Amino acid sequence: MPIAIAIDGPAGAGKSTIAKRIAKERNLLYLDTGAMYRACALKAIRSNISCKSENDVNAMISNTVITISFESGNQQIYLDMENVTSLIRTPEVSTGASDISAIPSVRIQMVDIQREIASCNDVVMDGRDIGTFVLPNANYKVFLTASVDERASRRLLEFQQKGNNEISFDEVKKEMEYRDFNDSNRSFAPLKKAEDAIEIDTTSKSIDEVTDEIIALIDEKC
């Protein structure tokens, strides 16, 4: 059976960066599930559809094709055959992704794709409900946390590194608090720690420290 590592946690906790490191070290496939919801949100925004409108989103998602490819080891996300990988990392899309991911029809369609990929590949998958809903039988489960100020600082730095110097720390923190509440309180597959997951607070730890800690946990369990 394929190996599955589930890494969950709120936005900015370091999930994607650490999951990529682990995937590279252990020669596993890395799947960024959040990118899939971001692509759905991007389509809704382009279509002038509210990401909170279940009826409108249901109609949209039934005619939406999300596909993933791995090119030179990097995940590429396609929305209706268009590569939108570079278009989904904006504050507007981030907020939209949190809203649209709460709609069951969207989540079910994306989870089907995620499970299919995990069924035939050794994967590291990060998100908010991987260990509780997407891959409840994952071999290893980790839940990453960090203070909201630390997470907002990290996300602000990401924006600045990409040339976006217009957004403020307060704006990023407000968006992050909104996503935390939205993700944790949605009725369908909310953000929460799996009972058998190892929780790691990354607030005062480096990427290398957290990666090494998770690798040690994996080795210990092997």
MARZA-518556 format. One record per residue (C-alpha): x, y, z. Coordinates in Angstrom, 2 decimals, decimal comma. Each point is the difference from the previous one (the first is absolute). Layout:
<u: X v: Y w: Z>
...
This chain:
<u: 0,00 v: 0,00 w: 0,00>
<u: 1,22 v: 3,55 w: -0,72>
<u: 1,39 v: 2,04 w: 2,90>
<u: -1,96 v: 3,10 w: 1,03>
<u: 1,14 v: 2,85 w: 2,25>
<u: -2,74 v: 2,46 w: 1,02>
<u: 0,99 v: 3,48 w: 1,15>
<u: -2,82 v: 2,24 w: 1,20>
<u: -0,22 v: 3,41 w: 1,62>
<u: -1,14 v: 3,60 w: -0,46>
<u: 1,31 v: 2,38 w: -2,68>
<u: 3,59 v: 1,08 w: 0,49>
<u: 0,96 v: -2,81 w: 2,39>
<u: 2,67 v: -1,18 w: -2,44>
<u: -1,86 v: -2,99 w: -1,46>
<u: 0,91 v: 0,40 w: -3,66>
<u: 3,66 v: 0,88 w: 0,51>
<u: 0,56 v: -2,87 w: 2,41>
<u: -2,02 v: -2,48 w: -2,07>
<u: 2,15 v: 0,82 w: -3,04>
<u: 3,18 v: -0,54 w: 2,03>
<u: -1,19 v: -3,38 w: 1,24>
<u: -1,11 v: -1,05 w: -3,47>
<u: 3,41 v: 0,88 w: -1,42>
<u: 1,93 v: -1,75 w: 2,79>
<u: -2,05 v: -3,18 w: -0,21>
<u: -0,65 v: 0,03 w: -3,76>
<u: -3,76 v: 0,31 w: 0,41>
<u: -2,60 v: 1,83 w: -2,07>
<u: -1,08 v: 3,32 w: 1,53>
<u: -3,63 v: 1,02 w: -0,47>
<u: -1,06 v: 3,55 w: 0,93>
<u: -3,75 v: -0,45 w: 0,47>
<u: -0,57 v: 3,69 w: 0,75>
<u: 0,94 v: 0,89 w: -3,57>
<u: -3,01 v: -1,95 w: -1,22>
<u: -2,42 v: 2,08 w: 2,06>
<u: 1,81 v: 3,15 w: -1,05>
<u: -0,56 v: -0,93 w: -3,64>
<u: -3,72 v: -0,45 w: 0,66>
<u: -0,11 v: 3,38 w: 1,72>
<u: 1,81 v: 1,61 w: -2,92>
<u: -2,67 v: -1,26 w: -2,40>
<u: -2,78 v: 1,31 w: 2,23>
<u: 1,68 v: 3,41 w: 0,24>
<u: 0,48 v: 0,14 w: -3,76>
<u: -3,64 v: -0,97 w: -0,47>
<u: -1,27 v: 2,63 w: 2,47>
<u: -1,37 v: -2,78 w: 2,21>
<u: 0,09 v: 0,34 w: 3,78>
<u: 2,19 v: -2,70 w: 1,51>
<u: -2,61 v: -0,25 w: 2,76>
<u: -2,97 v: -0,60 w: -2,31>
<u: -0,60 v: -3,75 w: 0,16>
<u: -2,54 v: -0,05 w: -2,84>
<u: 2,17 v: 1,99 w: -2,40>
<u: 3,15 v: -1,91 w: 0,94>
<u: -1,78 v: -3,35 w: -0,38>
<u: -0,96 v: 0,94 w: -3,56>
<u: 3,53 v: 1,23 w: -0,73>
<u: 1,85 v: -2,99 w: 1,44>
<u: -2,03 v: -2,45 w: -2,06>
<u: 1,60 v: 1,55 w: -3,09>
<u: 3,49 v: 0,43 w: 1,43>
<u: 3,00 v: -2,22 w: -0,65>
<u: 2,90 v: 0,18 w: 2,45>
<u: 3,07 v: -2,04 w: -0,91>
<u: 3,45 v: -0,30 w: 1,47>
<u: 3,28 v: -0,85 w: -1,68>
<u: 3,51 v: -0,26 w: 1,35>
<u: 2,54 v: 1,68 w: -2,24>
<u: 3,68 v: -0,26 w: 0,96>
<u: -1,18 v: -1,03 w: 3,45>
<u: -2,19 v: 3,11 w: 0,44>
<u: -3,77 v: -0,10 w: 0,30>
<u: -1,92 v: 1,86 w: -2,69>
<u: -3,70 v: 0,70 w: 0,40>
<u: -2,26 v: 0,23 w: -3,05>
<u: -3,41 v: 1,63 w: -0,06>
<u: -2,02 v: -1,08 w: -3,03>
<u: 3,26 v: -0,79 w: -1,85>
<u: 1,65 v: 3,35 w: 0,95>
<u: 3,09 v: -0,06 w: 2,19>
<u: -0,92 v: 2,35 w: 2,86>
<u: 2,84 v: -0,91 w: 2,38>
<u: 1,38 v: 3,55 w: 0,00>
<u: -3,42 v: 1,68 w: 0,32>
<u: -1,38 v: -1,45 w: 3,21>
<u: 2,27 v: 1,51 w: 2,69>
<u: -1,83 v: 3,25 w: 0,67>
<u: -1,88 v: 1,15 w: 3,12>
<u: -3,30 v: 0,07 w: -1,93>
<u: 0,43 v: -3,58 w: -1,19>
<u: 1,12 v: -1,11 w: 3,48>
<u: -3,20 v: 1,32 w: 1,57>
<u: -2,08 v: -1,44 w: -2,83>
<u: 1,63 v: -3,41 w: 0,42>
<u: -0,94 v: -0,07 w: 3,68>
<u: -3,61 v: 0,84 w: -0,87>
<u: -0,39 v: -2,35 w: -2,94>
<u: 1,67 v: -2,94 w: 1,75>
<u: -2,86 v: 0,00 w: 2,53>
<u: -2,46 v: -0,99 w: -2,73>
<u: -0,47 v: -3,80 w: 0,02>
<u: -0,22 v: -0,46 w: -3,78>
<u: 3,38 v: 1,69 w: -0,46>
<u: 1,63 v: -1,93 w: 2,80>
<u: -1,32 v: -3,36 w: -1,20>
<u: 1,24 v: 0,58 w: -3,55>
<u: 3,47 v: 1,10 w: 1,16>
<u: 0,31 v: -2,82 w: 2,55>
<u: -0,80 v: -2,58 w: -2,68>
<u: 2,98 v: 1,28 w: -2,00>
<u: 2,24 v: 0,05 w: 3,08>
<u: -0,88 v: -3,54 w: 1,00>
<u: 0,54 v: -1,27 w: -3,53>
<u: 3,52 v: 1,45 w: -0,05>
<u: 0,76 v: -1,48 w: 3,44>
<u: -1,29 v: -3,41 w: -1,04>
<u: 2,83 v: -0,54 w: -2,47>
<u: 2,85 v: 2,19 w: 1,32>
<u: 2,04 v: 0,38 w: 3,17>
<u: -1,10 v: 3,48 w: 1,04>
<u: 0,47 v: 2,85 w: 2,42>
<u: -3,28 v: 1,91 w: 0,04>
<u: -0,66 v: 3,22 w: 1,87>
<u: -3,25 v: 1,78 w: 0,73>
<u: -2,55 v: 0,43 w: 2,76>
<u: -1,87 v: -3,30 w: 0,04>
<u: 2,49 v: -2,48 w: -1,47>
<u: 0,44 v: -2,12 w: 3,11>
<u: -3,65 v: 0,21 w: 1,06>
<u: -1,89 v: -0,27 w: -3,29>
<u: 2,05 v: -0,33 w: -3,17>
<u: 2,42 v: -2,70 w: 1,17>
<u: -1,23 v: -1,18 w: 3,42>
<u: 2,19 v: -3,11 w: -0,32>
<u: 3,20 v: 1,89 w: -0,81>
<u: 3,14 v: -1,67 w: 1,34>
<u: 1,21 v: 3,20 w: 1,68>
<u: -1,98 v: 3,03 w: 1,17>
<u: 1,36 v: 3,36 w: 1,12>
<u: -1,87 v: 3,13 w: 1,08>
<u: 2,03 v: 3,24 w: -0,22>
<u: -0,91 v: 3,14 w: 1,92>
<u: 1,51 v: 3,44 w: 0,61>
<u: -1,17 v: 3,29 w: 1,49>
<u: -2,11 v: 2,14 w: -2,30>
<u: 2,57 v: 2,84 w: 0,13>
<u: 2,77 v: -2,38 w: -1,05>
<u: -2,10 v: -1,43 w: -2,82>
<u: -0,99 v: 3,44 w: -1,23>
<u: 3,65 v: 1,11 w: 0,00>
<u: 0,99 v: -3,02 w: -2,06>
<u: -2,78 v: 0,59 w: -2,53>
<u: 0,83 v: 3,71 w: -0,25>
<u: 3,62 v: -0,90 w: -0,75>
<u: -1,16 v: -2,35 w: -2,76>
<u: -2,00 v: 2,80 w: -1,60>
<u: 2,94 v: 2,41 w: 0,24>
<u: 2,38 v: -2,54 w: -1,53>
<u: -2,37 v: -0,24 w: -2,96>
<u: 0,00 v: 3,78 w: -0,41>
<u: -3,29 v: 0,76 w: 1,72>
<u: 0,88 v: 2,82 w: 2,39>
<u: -3,46 v: 1,59 w: 0,12>
<u: -1,60 v: -2,34 w: 2,52>
<u: 0,53 v: 0,74 w: 3,71>
<u: 0,64 v: -2,28 w: 2,95>
<u: -3,42 v: 0,87 w: 1,47>
<u: -1,73 v: -0,93 w: -3,25>
<u: 1,78 v: -3,33 w: -0,17>
<u: -0,75 v: -0,74 w: 3,66>
<u: -3,68 v: 0,87 w: -0,44>
<u: -0,25 v: -2,29 w: -3,03>
<u: 1,73 v: -2,78 w: 1,95>
<u: -2,35 v: 0,34 w: 2,97>
<u: -2,95 v: -0,12 w: -2,38>
<u: 1,32 v: -3,18 w: -1,60>
<u: 0,72 v: -1,59 w: 3,39>
<u: -3,59 v: 0,57 w: 1,13>
<u: -1,50 v: -1,03 w: -3,33>
<u: 2,08 v: -3,16 w: -0,33>
<u: -0,54 v: -1,11 w: 3,60>
<u: -3,74 v: 0,63 w: 0,07>
<u: -1,22 v: -1,31 w: -3,34>
<u: -2,47 v: -2,86 w: 0,41>
<u: 1,61 v: -2,31 w: -2,55>
<u: 3,55 v: -1,32 w: 0,63>
<u: 1,22 v: 2,90 w: 2,17>
<u: 3,59 v: 0,78 w: 0,93>
<u: 0,87 v: -2,04 w: 3,08>
<u: 2,73 v: -2,20 w: 1,37>
<u: -0,46 v: -3,73 w: -0,57>
<u: -0,06 v: -1,94 w: 3,28>
<u: 3,08 v: -1,98 w: -1,04>
<u: 1,96 v: 2,97 w: -1,42>
<u: 3,19 v: 1,38 w: 1,54>
<u: -0,34 v: 3,74 w: 0,70>
<u: 3,00 v: 2,27 w: -0,54>
<u: 0,05 v: 3,73 w: 0,80>
<u: 2,26 v: 1,61 w: -2,62>
<u: -0,08 v: 3,53 w: 1,43>
<u: 3,58 v: 0,06 w: 1,26>
<u: 1,41 v: -2,73 w: -2,23>
<u: 1,79 v: 0,12 w: -3,33>
<u: -1,13 v: -1,93 w: -3,07>
<u: 2,98 v: -2,34 w: 0,42>
<u: -0,84 v: -0,66 w: 3,66>
<u: -3,61 v: -0,91 w: -0,75>
<u: 0,95 v: -2,11 w: -3,01>
<u: 2,58 v: -1,92 w: 2,03>
<u: -2,54 v: -0,52 w: 2,79>
<u: -2,56 v: -1,50 w: -2,39>
<u: 2,60 v: -2,18 w: -1,75>
<u: 1,08 v: -1,29 w: 3,43>
<u: -3,63 v: -0,86 w: 0,82>
<u: -0,33 v: -1,89 w: -3,28>
<u: 3,23 v: -1,90 w: 0,57>
<u: -1,07 v: -0,84 w: 3,55>
<u: -3,28 v: -1,45 w: -1,23>
<u: 1,54 v: -2,00 w: -2,85>
